[in-house]
Amino acid sequence: MELLTKKLENVIATMNQNIKAILAEHGEKQVSTVNLSQVFGGLRGSIGLFCDTSSVKADEGLFVRGQAINDLVHHLPEEIFYLLLTGTLPNNEELTELRDDINANAHLPDYVAQTLKCLPANSHPMTMFNLGILAMQNESIFNKKYAEGIPKTDYWKYALQDAIRLMAVTPSIAAAVYRIKFCGGELIPYDTNLDWGTNYARMLGIPDANNDFANLIKLYLVLHCDHEGGNASAYTNSVIDSTLSDVYYSTSGAFNALAGPLHGLANQETLNFILEMQKTVGDNITEETISKYAQDTLAAGRVIPGFGHAVLRVTDPRFNAFETFAKEHCPDSPMYQMVSKLTAVVPNILLSKGKVTSPWPNVDCISGSLIYHYGLTQTSYYTVFFGVSRVMGLLAQSILNRGIRNPITRPKSIDFKWINDNIVNK
């Protein structure tokens, strides 16, 4: 990883120079205020983090290092990982080196496979995935070098070695989870002749004569690669990383957050909603039948998953990218047809209620349905897909945070006495 290390040396040096100059002139300037509603509302909308890998604009969607996500969909996930780390896409030589490094680190240790096989049969796929990553913590180069005593300026270099190893082996762990949990335990080895994303699809063992499933998975990995630093998994990753825990610890912690139903389970919940809808409408997939089902759902006090977003106020561009794929590769799929009809009628239904600020479809509205179409129907596994993709953003953020030597995260909390003394009774 000589070329990548040299590139990152320049990137991190520039970042540190910029931060030093900005703080020297503007360090005391206020960037945000927090009201009491935000304190009790998950700090939604408050600014308190720095993340340079990606940003989300309410009226435009996700940007990765300043580039709109839908402009990147034809690139390999490896290229996106390089972009997240350095701010530029790799040239041929840089990509070749990165792929060589991935190939050299992609082997799944036997002890990880045996650990996964020893778990109870009813273990959740995210539990298995997480334990597979955590089991590899003993391999941390950063942890060993830190114990030996290394300068702070070199922390990121050894963390980078850990990150390449973890990024490389993540698809193998994720595929092993699927094969052990759902396919009797016979694992499919990593093929160094294939790219990272295609390997993941192939190791799952899903029939794929035309490579459509592999192309879908690569698209999925690109679209879900990163999403600022304040989402639950990225923030968890950052907090753990700030303690100088290695990337195995921080990534594992991030995936614990990702497993929550308010975060990474969203695509699974949306798919389950569509499958339930399918039972009701059957083959009569029209805007009228879908509209009635949606309105009946709302009337029963339930939500329609897959619509709205914490930040976006437009249709998620990642939804658009998946829809483009569906129109090209599986336009007649009943799963896609239901999503298509659903997105045609639900926004207006939600707007008619007068209480919705963002009624537009998000990425979870369609991603699970496309995976289901290609034959991977075990919905409890779907969050693992999310994790394989998001590992790229998590690791990139970890390396850059280590490079600028972020201090340990320690915000101040308040209690009811403070609230009464300083707000209620003041």
Summary of the structure (lengths in Angstrom):
residues: 426
radius of gyration: 22.3
end to end distance: 58.6
largest distance: 70.1
contacts: 1364
relative contact order: 0.14
helix: 63%
strand: 3%
